[in-house]
Amino acid sequence: MQLSALQILHVRNLDTITLQCNPDANVLFGDNGSGKTSFLESIYLLGRGRSFRQRDLKSVVQSGTKELVVAGTVRSDQSRSPSSLGVKRSREGRFEARHNGETLRSASQLASQLPLQLVDAHSFILLEGGALQRRQFVDWGVFHVEHGFGSIWRRMQRALKQRNHLLRHDRMDNEQLVSWTREFVSASDAIASHRENYLSELELEIATISKYFDGLGALTIEYINGWDKKVTLADALESDFEKDRRLGKTHQGSHRADLLVKIDGTPAAERLSRGQLKRLIYILKLAQASLYKKRTTESCIFLLDDLPAELDRCHRKQVLDCLSQLSCQFFVTGTEKADFKDLLVNIAHQMFHVEHGEIFPA
């Protein structure tokens, strides 16, 4: 998958931008605050319908304007015919998305049209944060390779919401509780199965990608499915019923799953330095891209904000070489053009200078 052209209107300090993108590598350099991250944020908006920097989009819409617009021309690896993708967000929260002129019902439909991988200053939360970020990491992969996963995940979320509502109700409808519990168990079991199958394949890709990077140690991943593996989820919920009713929420299920990432048997976040953690994050993301390509024959698009941060020149080159081997188009930022000297010798690329919200070929 490639983004061949991009139009941006009123995203932060980017007023009106029209850019032809290189199918391989696009490097943006400039001072802090010049608009580099806002450019990556625009692509993320196009692929996810939201920002990776904050939940409230009011501040993402340029001051003095009512709405932002991002539109792009997307080329599939398997089709010669390009497609158009567009997103509009208003200060009042209105959302519009279109693919080839057809209205999309949800942001999840954008994701299937533009598969994005992001690595930025906040990516450490994948290893240092709570279980939610690791569930999202796994679910990104499953969503993109198992077409029915999205509907199963929505089933689980709806059943969980209904079950929790009933648990908090003074006069509980036992018949409804049984029904929604049964639905929750069914969906949770299916989600756990999909996640476990996906991770077994991902581990093989991680082993391959790890060869590009050195010095981290033996990497292992363990999936925690969100309830005691010694019993079924139905039995676990029955045992937990009084606790769930007293606190008004469901304590076991696929919504409580986690991923344990260890180096030499120790949690990675406890053992590795900042730079090593960044390399591990790249390994995990690149492994996902590799598996995605094997399962779909399409490549991901990578957004790398401030690549030089926490990575020396040797490891920057390892990242870019791996992206090139995977045929992934990428957009990468840094403050100095010299940060990328000799890193792209064998990779087709375009350099752009970003200054005061404007982007110029360099």
C-alpha positions as a Markdown table, in Angstrom:
| # | Residue | x | y | z |
|---|---|---|---|---|
| 1 | Met | 0.0 | 0.0 | 0.0 |
| 2 | Gln | 1.3 | 3.4 | -0.9 |
| 3 | Leu | 0.1 | 7.0 | -0.4 |
| 4 | Ser | 1.0 | 8.7 | -3.7 |
| 5 | Ala | -0.5 | 12.1 | -3.1 |
| 6 | Leu | -1.7 | 14.1 | -0.1 |
| 7 | Gln | -3.8 | 17.2 | 0.4 |
| 8 | Ile | -4.0 | 18.8 | 3.9 |
| 9 | Leu | -6.3 | 21.7 | 4.9 |
| 10 | His | -6.3 | 23.4 | 8.3 |
| 11 | Val | -4.5 | 20.8 | 10.4 |
| 12 | Arg | -2.8 | 22.8 | 13.2 |
| 13 | Asn | -0.2 | 25.1 | 11.6 |
| 14 | Leu | -0.5 | 23.4 | 8.2 |
| 15 | Asp | -2.8 | 25.7 | 6.3 |
| 16 | Thr | -2.9 | 24.3 | 2.7 |
| 17 | Ile | -0.5 | 21.5 | 1.7 |
| 18 | Thr | -0.4 | 19.5 | -1.5 |
| 19 | Leu | 2.3 | 16.9 | -1.8 |
| 20 | Gln | 3.4 | 14.2 | -4.2 |
| 21 | Cys | 4.8 | 11.4 | -2.1 |
| 22 | Asn | 7.7 | 9.1 | -2.9 |
| 23 | Pro | 6.5 | 5.4 | -3.0 |
| 24 | Asp | 9.5 | 4.4 | -0.8 |
| 25 | Ala | 10.8 | 6.9 | 1.6 |
| 26 | Asn | 9.8 | 10.5 | 2.5 |
| 27 | Val | 12.0 | 12.4 | 4.9 |
| 28 | Leu | 10.8 | 15.7 | 6.6 |
| 29 | Phe | 13.3 | 17.8 | 8.5 |
| 30 | Gly | 13.0 | 21.1 | 10.2 |
| 31 | Asp | 12.9 | 22.9 | 13.6 |
| 32 | Asn | 10.8 | 21.8 | 16.4 |
| 33 | Gly | 7.3 | 23.3 | 16.0 |
| 34 | Ser | 7.6 | 23.7 | 12.3 |
| 35 | Gly | 4.8 | 21.2 | 11.4 |
| 36 | Lys | 6.6 | 17.9 | 10.9 |
| 37 | Thr | 4.5 | 16.0 | 13.5 |
| 38 | Ser | 1.4 | 17.7 | 12.3 |
| 39 | Phe | 2.1 | 16.3 | 8.8 |
| 40 | Leu | 2.3 | 12.8 | 10.2 |
| 41 | Glu | -0.8 | 13.5 | 12.3 |
| 42 | Ser | -2.6 | 14.4 | 9.1 |
| 43 | Ile | -1.8 | 11.0 | 7.5 |
| 44 | Tyr | -2.9 | 9.3 | 10.8 |
| 45 | Leu | -6.2 | 11.2 | 10.6 |
| 46 | Leu | -6.7 | 9.9 | 7.1 |
| 47 | Gly | -6.1 | 6.3 | 8.1 |
| 48 | Arg | -7.7 | 6.3 | 11.6 |
| 49 | Gly | -10.1 | 9.3 | 11.7 |
| 50 | Arg | -8.5 | 10.6 | 14.8 |
| 51 | Ser | -5.3 | 12.1 | 16.2 |
| 52 | Phe | -2.5 | 10.2 | 17.8 |
| 53 | Arg | -1.6 | 13.2 | 19.9 |
| 54 | Gln | -4.9 | 13.9 | 21.8 |
| 55 | Arg | -8.5 | 12.9 | 21.9 |
| 56 | Asp | -10.1 | 16.3 | 21.5 |
| 57 | Leu | -9.8 | 17.4 | 17.9 |
| 58 | Lys | -10.8 | 21.0 | 18.6 |
| 59 | Ser | -7.1 | 22.0 | 18.9 |
| 60 | Val | -6.1 | 20.0 | 15.9 |
| 61 | Val | -8.4 | 22.1 | 13.7 |
| 62 | Gln | -6.4 | 25.2 | 12.8 |
| 63 | Ser | -7.2 | 28.3 | 14.9 |
| 64 | Gly | -9.8 | 30.5 | 13.2 |
| 65 | Thr | -11.2 | 27.8 | 10.9 |
| 66 | Lys | -14.2 | 25.5 | 11.3 |
| 67 | Glu | -13.0 | 22.2 | 10.0 |
| 68 | Leu | -10.0 | 20.2 | 8.8 |
| 69 | Val | -9.8 | 18.1 | 5.7 |
| 70 | Val | -7.2 | 15.5 | 4.7 |
| 71 | Ala | -7.4 | 13.7 | 1.3 |
| 72 | Gly | -5.1 | 11.2 | -0.3 |
| 73 | Thr | -4.6 | 9.0 | -3.3 |
| 74 | Val | -3.8 | 5.4 | -2.3 |
| 75 | Arg | -2.3 | 2.8 | -4.5 |
| 76 | Ser | -2.6 | -0.9 | -3.6 |
| 77 | Asp | 0.3 | -3.2 | -4.1 |
| 78 | Gln | -2.0 | -5.5 | -6.1 |
| 79 | Ser | -4.0 | -3.0 | -8.2 |
| 80 | Arg | -2.9 | -0.5 | -10.8 |
| 81 | Ser | -6.0 | 1.6 | -10.2 |
| 82 | Pro | -5.5 | 4.3 | -7.5 |
| 83 | Ser | -8.3 | 5.0 | -5.0 |
| 84 | Ser | -9.2 | 8.2 | -3.2 |
| 85 | Leu | -9.6 | 8.5 | 0.5 |
| 86 | Gly | -10.8 | 11.6 | 2.4 |
| 87 | Val | -11.6 | 12.7 | 6.0 |
| 88 | Lys | -13.3 | 15.8 | 7.3 |
| 89 | Arg | -13.5 | 16.7 | 11.0 |
| 90 | Ser | -15.2 | 19.8 | 12.4 |
| 91 | Arg | -14.7 | 21.7 | 15.7 |
| 92 | Glu | -18.2 | 20.6 | 16.7 |
| 93 | Gly | -17.2 | 16.9 | 16.3 |
| 94 | Arg | -18.8 | 16.1 | 13.0 |
| 95 | Phe | -17.0 | 13.3 | 11.1 |
| 96 | Glu | -17.1 | 12.5 | 7.4 |
| 97 | Ala | -15.1 | 9.9 | 5.5 |
| 98 | Arg | -15.2 | 8.8 | 1.9 |
| 99 | His | -13.6 | 6.1 | -0.2 |
| 100 | Asn | -13.8 | 6.6 | -3.9 |
| 101 | Gly | -16.7 | 9.0 | -3.3 |
| 102 | Glu | -18.7 | 6.5 | -1.2 |
| 103 | Thr | -19.4 | 7.5 | 2.4 |
| 104 | Leu | -17.8 | 5.3 | 5.0 |
| 105 | Arg | -19.9 | 4.5 | 8.1 |
| 106 | Ser | -17.1 | 4.4 | 10.6 |
| 107 | Ala | -13.4 | 5.1 | 11.2 |
| 108 | Ser | -12.6 | 1.4 | 11.3 |
| 109 | Gln | -13.4 | 1.3 | 7.5 |
| 110 | Leu | -10.6 | 3.8 | 7.0 |
| 111 | Ala | -8.2 | 1.6 | 8.8 |
| 112 | Ser | -8.8 | -1.2 | 6.3 |
| 113 | Gln | -8.0 | 1.1 | 3.4 |
| 114 | Leu | -4.8 | 2.6 | 4.8 |
| 115 | Pro | -3.0 | 0.3 | 7.2 |
| 116 | Leu | -0.7 | 2.5 | 9.3 |
| 117 | Gln | 2.0 | 1.8 | 11.8 |
| 118 | Leu | 3.1 | 4.6 | 14.1 |
| 119 | Val | 6.3 | 5.0 | 16.2 |
| 120 | Asp | 6.7 | 8.3 | 18.1 |
| 121 | Ala | 7.7 | 9.6 | 21.5 |
| 122 | His | 4.7 | 8.0 | 23.1 |
| 123 | Ser | 5.3 | 4.5 | 21.8 |
| 124 | Phe | 7.1 | 3.5 | 25.0 |
| 125 | Ile | 3.6 | 3.1 | 26.5 |
| 126 | Leu | 3.3 | -0.2 | 24.6 |
| 127 | Leu | 5.9 | -1.7 | 27.0 |
| 128 | Glu | 5.7 | 0.6 | 30.0 |
| 129 | Gly | 2.0 | 1.4 | 30.1 |
| 130 | Gly | -1.1 | -0.6 | 31.0 |
| 131 | Ala | -2.6 | -3.7 | 29.4 |
| 132 | Leu | -4.9 | -1.6 | 27.1 |
| 133 | Gln | -2.0 | -0.5 | 24.9 |
| 134 | Arg | -0.8 | -4.1 | 24.4 |
| 135 | Arg | -4.4 | -5.3 | 23.7 |
| 136 | Gln | -4.7 | -2.6 | 21.1 |
| 137 | Phe | -1.4 | -3.7 | 19.6 |
| 138 | Val | -2.5 | -7.3 | 19.2 |
| 139 | Asp | -6.0 | -6.3 | 18.0 |
| 140 | Trp | -4.5 | -4.1 | 15.3 |
| 141 | Gly | -2.9 | -7.2 | 13.8 |
| 142 | Val | -5.9 | -9.5 | 14.2 |
| 143 | Phe | -8.2 | -6.9 | 12.7 |
| 144 | His | -6.1 | -6.5 | 9.6 |
| 145 | Val | -5.7 | -10.2 | 8.9 |
| 146 | Glu | -9.0 | -11.7 | 10.1 |
| 147 | His | -11.8 | -10.0 | 8.4 |
| 148 | Gly | -14.5 | -11.1 | 10.8 |
| 149 | Phe | -12.6 | -10.0 | 13.9 |
| 150 | Gly | -14.0 | -6.5 | 14.0 |
| 151 | Ser | -17.6 | -7.7 | 14.3 |
| 152 | Ile | -16.7 | -10.2 | 17.0 |
| 153 | Trp | -14.9 | -7.5 | 19.0 |
| 154 | Arg | -18.0 | -5.2 | 18.7 |
| 155 | Arg | -20.2 | -8.1 | 19.9 |
| 156 | Met | -18.0 | -8.6 | 23.0 |
| 157 | Gln | -18.0 | -4.8 | 23.8 |
| 158 | Arg | -21.8 | -4.6 | 23.5 |
| 159 | Ala | -22.3 | -7.7 | 25.6 |
| 160 | Leu | -19.9 | -6.4 | 28.2 |
| 161 | Lys | -21.6 | -3.0 | 28.4 |
| 162 | Gln | -25.0 | -4.7 | 28.8 |
| 163 | Arg | -23.8 | -7.1 | 31.4 |
| 164 | Asn | -22.2 | -4.3 | 33.4 |
| 165 | His | -25.4 | -2.3 | 33.2 |
| 166 | Leu | -27.4 | -5.2 | 34.5 |
| 167 | Leu | -24.9 | -5.8 | 37.4 |
| 168 | Arg | -25.4 | -2.2 | 38.5 |
| 169 | His | -29.2 | -2.3 | 38.3 |
| 170 | Asp | -31.0 | -2.6 | 41.7 |
| 171 | Arg | -33.6 | -4.9 | 40.2 |
| 172 | Met | -31.6 | -7.2 | 38.1 |
| 173 | Asp | -33.3 | -9.0 | 35.2 |
| 174 | Asn | -31.8 | -12.5 | 35.7 |
| 175 | Glu | -33.0 | -13.7 | 32.3 |
| 176 | Gln | -31.3 | -10.9 | 30.5 |
| 177 | Leu | -28.1 | -11.3 | 32.6 |
| 178 | Val | -27.9 | -15.0 | 31.6 |
| 179 | Ser | -28.4 | -14.1 | 27.9 |
| 180 | Trp | -25.8 | -11.3 | 27.9 |
| 181 | Thr | -23.3 | -13.4 | 29.9 |
| 182 | Arg | -23.7 | -16.2 | 27.4 |
| 183 | Glu | -23.0 | -13.7 | 24.5 |
| 184 | Phe | -20.1 | -12.2 | 26.3 |
| 185 | Val | -18.5 | -15.6 | 26.9 |
| 186 | Ser | -19.0 | -16.7 | 23.3 |
| 187 | Ala | -17.4 | -13.5 | 21.9 |
| 188 | Ser | -14.6 | -13.5 | 24.5 |
| 189 | Asp | -13.7 | -17.1 | 23.7 |
| 190 | Ala | -13.6 | -16.3 | 20.0 |
| 191 | Ile | -11.4 | -13.2 | 20.5 |
| 192 | Ala | -9.0 | -15.2 | 22.7 |
| 193 | Ser | -8.7 | -17.8 | 20.0 |
| 194 | His | -8.0 | -15.3 | 17.3 |
| 195 | Arg | -5.5 | -13.5 | 19.4 |
| 196 | Glu | -3.6 | -16.6 | 20.3 |
| 197 | Asn | -3.5 | -17.8 | 16.7 |
| 198 | Tyr | -2.2 | -14.5 | 15.6 |
| 199 | Leu | 0.5 | -14.3 | 18.2 |
| 200 | Ser | 1.8 | -17.7 | 17.3 |
| 201 | Glu | 2.3 | -16.5 | 13.8 |
| 202 | Leu | 3.7 | -13.2 | 15.0 |
| 203 | Glu | 6.4 | -14.9 | 17.1 |
| 204 | Leu | 7.9 | -16.4 | 14.0 |
| 205 | Glu | 8.1 | -12.9 | 12.3 |
| 206 | Ile | 9.6 | -11.5 | 15.5 |
| 207 | Ala | 12.4 | -14.1 | 15.4 |
| 208 | Thr | 13.1 | -13.1 | 11.8 |
| 209 | Ile | 13.0 | -9.3 | 12.3 |
| 210 | Ser | 15.1 | -9.6 | 15.4 |
| 211 | Lys | 18.1 | -10.6 | 13.2 |
| 212 | Tyr | 18.2 | -7.0 | 11.9 |
| 213 | Phe | 18.8 | -5.8 | 15.5 |
| 214 | Asp | 21.5 | -6.9 | 17.9 |
| 215 | Gly | 22.2 | -7.0 | 21.6 |
| 216 | Leu | 18.7 | -7.2 | 23.2 |
| 217 | Gly | 18.7 | -10.8 | 24.5 |
| 218 | Ala | 16.2 | -13.6 | 24.2 |
| 219 | Leu | 12.8 | -12.2 | 23.5 |
| 220 | Thr | 9.6 | -14.1 | 24.6 |
| 221 | Ile | 6.0 | -13.2 | 24.5 |
| 222 | Glu | 3.2 | -14.6 | 26.6 |
| 223 | Tyr | -0.5 | -14.0 | 26.1 |
| 224 | Ile | -2.7 | -13.6 | 29.2 |
| 225 | Asn | -6.3 | -14.2 | 28.1 |
| 226 | Gly | -8.0 | -12.3 | 30.9 |
| 227 | Trp | -9.2 | -15.1 | 33.1 |
| 228 | Asp | -7.8 | -18.2 | 34.9 |
| 229 | Lys | -6.8 | -20.6 | 32.2 |
| 230 | Lys | -7.5 | -23.5 | 34.5 |
| 231 | Val | -11.3 | -22.9 | 34.1 |
| 232 | Thr | -13.7 | -21.8 | 31.4 |
| 233 | Leu | -14.7 | -18.2 | 31.3 |
| 234 | Ala | -18.3 | -19.2 | 32.1 |
| 235 | Asp | -17.1 | -20.9 | 35.3 |
| 236 | Ala | -14.8 | -17.9 | 36.1 |
| 237 | Leu | -17.8 | -15.5 | 35.8 |
| 238 | Glu | -20.0 | -17.7 | 37.9 |
| 239 | Ser | -17.3 | -17.8 | 40.7 |
| 240 | Asp | -16.9 | -14.0 | 40.4 |
| 241 | Phe | -20.6 | -13.2 | 40.3 |
| 242 | Glu | -21.0 | -11.7 | 43.8 |
| 243 | Lys | -17.8 | -9.6 | 43.3 |
| 244 | Asp | -19.0 | -8.4 | 39.9 |
| 245 | Arg | -22.4 | -7.5 | 41.3 |
| 246 | Arg | -21.0 | -5.7 | 44.3 |
| 247 | Leu | -18.7 | -3.6 | 42.2 |
| 248 | Gly | -20.9 | -3.3 | 39.2 |
| 249 | Lys | -18.5 | -4.5 | 36.5 |
| 250 | Thr | -17.1 | -7.7 | 34.9 |
| 251 | His | -13.7 | -8.6 | 36.2 |
| 252 | Gln | -12.7 | -11.4 | 33.9 |
| 253 | Gly | -12.9 | -11.8 | 30.1 |
| 254 | Ser | -11.1 | -10.8 | 26.9 |
| 255 | His | -11.3 | -7.1 | 27.9 |
| 256 | Arg | -8.8 | -7.8 | 30.6 |
| 257 | Ala | -6.2 | -9.6 | 28.4 |
| 258 | Asp | -2.5 | -8.6 | 28.4 |
| 259 | Leu | 0.7 | -9.4 | 26.7 |
| 260 | Leu | 3.9 | -10.1 | 28.7 |
| 261 | Val | 7.0 | -9.1 | 26.7 |
| 262 | Lys | 10.2 | -10.4 | 28.3 |
| 263 | Ile | 13.9 | -10.3 | 27.6 |
| 264 | Asp | 15.9 | -13.1 | 29.1 |
| 265 | Gly | 12.9 | -13.9 | 31.3 |
| 266 | Thr | 12.5 | -10.4 | 32.8 |
| 267 | Pro | 9.8 | -7.9 | 31.7 |
| 268 | Ala | 11.4 | -5.8 | 29.0 |
| 269 | Ala | 10.5 | -2.5 | 30.6 |
| 270 | Glu | 12.5 | -3.4 | 33.7 |
| 271 | Arg | 15.5 | -4.8 | 31.9 |
| 272 | Leu | 16.2 | -2.6 | 28.9 |
| 273 | Ser | 17.6 | 0.9 | 28.5 |
| 274 | Arg | 15.5 | 3.6 | 26.7 |
| 275 | Gly | 17.3 | 3.0 | 23.4 |
| 276 | Gln | 16.9 | -0.7 | 23.7 |
| 277 | Leu | 13.2 | -0.3 | 24.4 |
| 278 | Lys | 12.8 | 1.8 | 21.2 |
| 279 | Arg | 14.5 | -0.9 | 19.2 |
| 280 | Leu | 12.2 | -3.6 | 20.7 |
| 281 | Ile | 9.2 | -1.4 | 19.8 |
| 282 | Tyr | 10.5 | -1.3 | 16.2 |
| 283 | Ile | 10.9 | -5.1 | 16.2 |
| 284 | Leu | 7.3 | -5.6 | 17.3 |
| 285 | Lys | 5.9 | -3.1 | 14.8 |
| 286 | Leu | 8.0 | -4.4 | 11.9 |
| 287 | Ala | 7.1 | -8.0 | 12.7 |
| 288 | Gln | 3.4 | -7.0 | 12.5 |
| 289 | Ala | 4.1 | -5.4 | 9.1 |
| 290 | Ser | 5.9 | -8.5 | 7.9 |
| 291 | Leu | 3.0 | -10.8 | 9.0 |
| 292 | Tyr | 0.4 | -8.4 | 7.5 |
| 293 | Lys | 2.2 | -8.6 | 4.1 |
| 294 | Lys | 2.4 | -12.4 | 4.2 |
| 295 | Arg | -1.3 | -12.7 | 5.0 |
| 296 | Thr | -2.7 | -10.0 | 2.7 |
| 297 | Thr | 0.1 | -9.4 | 0.1 |
| 298 | Glu | -0.1 | -5.7 | 1.0 |
| 299 | Ser | 2.5 | -3.5 | 2.8 |
| 300 | Cys | 1.9 | -1.2 | 5.7 |
| 301 | Ile | 2.7 | 2.5 | 5.7 |
| 302 | Phe | 5.0 | 3.6 | 8.6 |
| 303 | Leu | 5.0 | 7.0 | 10.3 |
| 304 | Leu | 8.2 | 7.5 | 12.2 |
| 305 | Asp | 8.3 | 10.7 | 14.3 |
| 306 | Asp | 11.8 | 11.9 | 15.2 |
| 307 | Leu | 13.6 | 8.8 | 14.2 |
| 308 | Pro | 17.0 | 10.0 | 15.6 |
| 309 | Ala | 15.6 | 10.1 | 19.2 |
| 310 | Glu | 17.0 | 7.3 | 21.3 |
| 311 | Leu | 18.6 | 5.7 | 18.2 |
| 312 | Asp | 22.2 | 6.0 | 17.1 |
| 313 | Arg | 23.1 | 6.1 | 13.4 |
| 314 | Cys | 23.7 | 2.4 | 13.3 |
| 315 | His | 20.3 | 1.5 | 14.6 |
| 316 | Arg | 18.6 | 4.1 | 12.5 |
| 317 | Lys | 20.0 | 2.4 | 9.4 |
| 318 | Gln | 18.8 | -1.0 | 10.7 |
| 319 | Val | 15.3 | 0.3 | 11.0 |
| 320 | Leu | 15.3 | 1.9 | 7.5 |
| 321 | Asp | 16.9 | -1.1 | 5.9 |
| 322 | Cys | 14.3 | -3.4 | 7.4 |
| 323 | Leu | 11.5 | -1.1 | 6.1 |
| 324 | Ser | 13.1 | -1.2 | 2.7 |
| 325 | Gln | 13.3 | -5.0 | 2.8 |
| 326 | Leu | 9.6 | -5.2 | 3.7 |
| 327 | Ser | 8.8 | -2.8 | 0.8 |
| 328 | Cys | 7.0 | -0.4 | 3.3 |
| 329 | Gln | 6.5 | 3.2 | 2.3 |
| 330 | Phe | 7.5 | 5.4 | 5.2 |
| 331 | Phe | 7.4 | 9.0 | 6.3 |
| 332 | Val | 10.1 | 9.9 | 8.8 |
| 333 | Thr | 10.9 | 13.2 | 10.6 |
| 334 | Gly | 14.0 | 14.7 | 12.2 |
| 335 | Thr | 15.3 | 18.1 | 13.0 |
| 336 | Glu | 18.5 | 18.0 | 10.8 |
| 337 | Lys | 18.9 | 16.9 | 7.3 |
| 338 | Ala | 22.4 | 15.6 | 8.3 |
| 339 | Asp | 20.6 | 13.1 | 10.6 |
| 340 | Phe | 19.7 | 11.1 | 7.5 |
| 341 | Lys | 23.1 | 11.3 | 5.7 |
| 342 | Asp | 24.2 | 8.0 | 4.2 |
| 343 | Leu | 21.1 | 6.2 | 5.7 |
| 344 | Leu | 19.2 | 6.2 | 2.4 |
| 345 | Val | 21.9 | 5.5 | -0.1 |
| 346 | Asn | 20.2 | 2.4 | -1.5 |
| 347 | Ile | 16.6 | 3.6 | -0.9 |
| 348 | Ala | 14.6 | 5.7 | -3.3 |
| 349 | His | 13.6 | 8.8 | -1.3 |
| 350 | Gln | 12.4 | 12.4 | -1.3 |
| 351 | Met | 13.6 | 15.0 | 1.2 |
| 352 | Phe | 11.3 | 17.8 | 2.4 |
| 353 | His | 12.1 | 20.9 | 4.5 |
| 354 | Val | 9.4 | 22.0 | 6.8 |
| 355 | Glu | 9.3 | 25.6 | 8.0 |
| 356 | His | 6.5 | 27.6 | 9.6 |
| 357 | Gly | 3.8 | 25.2 | 8.5 |
| 358 | Glu | 5.1 | 25.0 | 4.9 |
| 359 | Ile | 6.7 | 22.1 | 3.1 |
| 360 | Phe | 9.4 | 22.5 | 0.4 |
| 361 | Pro | 11.3 | 19.9 | -1.6 |
| 362 | Ala | 14.9 | 19.8 | -0.4 |
